[in-house]
Amino acid sequence: MMDDVAHLLPAVRADLLPRLGRYVESAAAYEAAVALTGTAVERAFPQRRRAELAGA
């Protein structure tokens, strides 16, 4: 059960960190979320947000 939601904590953390100006940590948290996801569909969101962060 926990494996199904393990990617959510780093994804939420990654979403909140830029609000504090912590962009490098946010990018790392998105990478962690990607690594913990099980499907391509689940990976799409953190990958897109990571790319948006890199372009900012």
C-alpha positions as CSV (number, residue, x, y, z in Angstrom):
1,M,0.0,0.0,0.0
2,M,2.7,2.5,0.9
3,D,4.5,1.9,-2.4
4,D,1.4,3.3,-4.2
5,V,1.8,6.6,-2.5
6,A,5.5,6.8,-1.8
7,H,6.1,9.4,-4.6
8,L,3.5,11.8,-3.1
9,L,5.6,13.2,-0.3
10,P,8.6,14.3,-2.4
11,A,6.1,15.6,-5.0
12,V,4.4,17.8,-2.5
13,R,7.7,18.9,-1.0
14,A,8.9,19.8,-4.5
15,D,5.8,21.9,-5.1
16,L,6.3,23.8,-1.9
17,L,10.0,24.5,-1.9
18,P,10.0,27.1,-4.8
19,R,7.7,29.2,-2.7
20,L,10.6,29.5,-0.3
21,G,13.1,30.2,-3.1
22,R,14.7,26.8,-2.7
23,Y,14.7,25.8,-6.4
24,V,17.6,23.4,-6.3
25,E,16.1,21.4,-3.5
26,S,12.8,21.4,-5.4
27,A,14.4,20.0,-8.5
28,A,15.9,17.2,-6.4
29,A,12.6,16.4,-4.8
30,Y,10.9,16.2,-8.2
31,E,13.6,13.8,-9.3
32,A,13.0,11.7,-6.2
33,A,9.2,11.7,-7.0
34,V,10.0,10.5,-10.5
35,A,12.2,7.7,-9.2
36,L,9.5,6.5,-6.9
37,T,6.6,6.4,-9.4
38,G,5.5,3.2,-10.9
39,T,4.0,4.2,-14.3
40,A,4.7,6.6,-17.1
41,V,1.5,8.4,-16.4
42,E,2.6,9.1,-12.8
43,R,6.0,10.2,-13.9
44,A,4.7,12.7,-16.4
45,F,3.6,15.3,-13.8
46,P,6.8,15.6,-11.8
47,Q,8.9,15.4,-15.0
48,R,6.9,18.3,-16.5
49,R,7.1,20.4,-13.3
50,R,10.9,19.7,-13.1
51,A,11.2,20.9,-16.7
52,E,9.2,24.0,-15.9
53,L,11.4,24.7,-12.9
54,A,14.5,24.4,-15.0
55,G,13.1,27.0,-17.5
56,A,12.3,29.5,-14.8
